[in-house]
Amino acid sequence: MRFKKRWKFFRKKGYSGASMRDLTEAMQISVTSIYNTIGDKHQLFVRCISDYINNRMQEAVAALV
């Protein structure tokens, strides 16, 4: 579910409006956890976009089957 939380947050605030503190509060994890597992805000955003695209592709494929 963290994917949905971060995606909603970026959609609401935008990349520039989202601070790491805001993101960690929205995702209910520590800043250290993000930096250790994902990296900085840019890497988190790129991963979020990638996850979104992958989820949408899975939905599209499932609809075709």
C-alpha positions in Angstrom: 0.0 0.0 0.0 2.9 2.4 0.3 3.0 2.7 -3.4 -0.5 4.2 -3.4 0.3 6.5 -0.5 3.4 8.0 -2.2 1.7 8.2 -5.6 -1.3 10.0 -4.1 1.0 12.3 -2.3 3.0 13.2 -5.4 -0.2 13.7 -7.4 -1.5 16.0 -4.7 1.6 18.1 -3.9 3.7 17.7 -7.1 7.4 16.9 -7.1 8.5 20.4 -6.0 5.8 20.6 -3.2 6.7 17.3 -1.6 9.4 17.3 1.0 11.0 14.2 2.3 9.5 14.9 5.7 6.0 15.1 4.2 6.6 11.9 2.3 7.8 10.0 5.3 4.8 11.1 7.3 2.4 10.2 4.5 4.1 6.8 4.1 4.4 6.3 7.9 8.1 5.4 7.7 11.3 7.0 8.9 13.5 9.2 6.7 16.4 6.8 7.4 14.3 3.9 5.9 13.7 5.9 2.7 17.4 6.8 2.3 18.5 3.3 3.1 16.1 1.5 0.8 15.3 3.9 -2.0 17.6 6.9 -1.9 16.7 10.6 -2.3 13.4 12.2 -3.3 14.3 12.0 -7.0 14.9 8.2 -6.8 11.6 7.8 -4.9 9.7 9.8 -7.6 11.3 7.8 -10.4 10.4 4.5 -8.6 6.9 5.8 -8.0 6.4 6.5 -11.7 7.9 3.1 -12.6 5.6 1.3 -10.2 2.6 3.2 -11.6 3.5 2.3 -15.2 4.0 -1.4 -14.2 0.7 -1.5 -12.4 -1.1 0.1 -15.3 0.5 -2.4 -17.7 -0.5 -5.3 -15.5 -4.1 -4.1 -15.5 -4.1 -3.7 -19.3 -2.7 -7.2 -19.8 -5.2 -8.6 -17.4 -8.0 -6.9 -19.3 -6.9 -8.5 -22.5 -6.8 -12.0 -21.2 
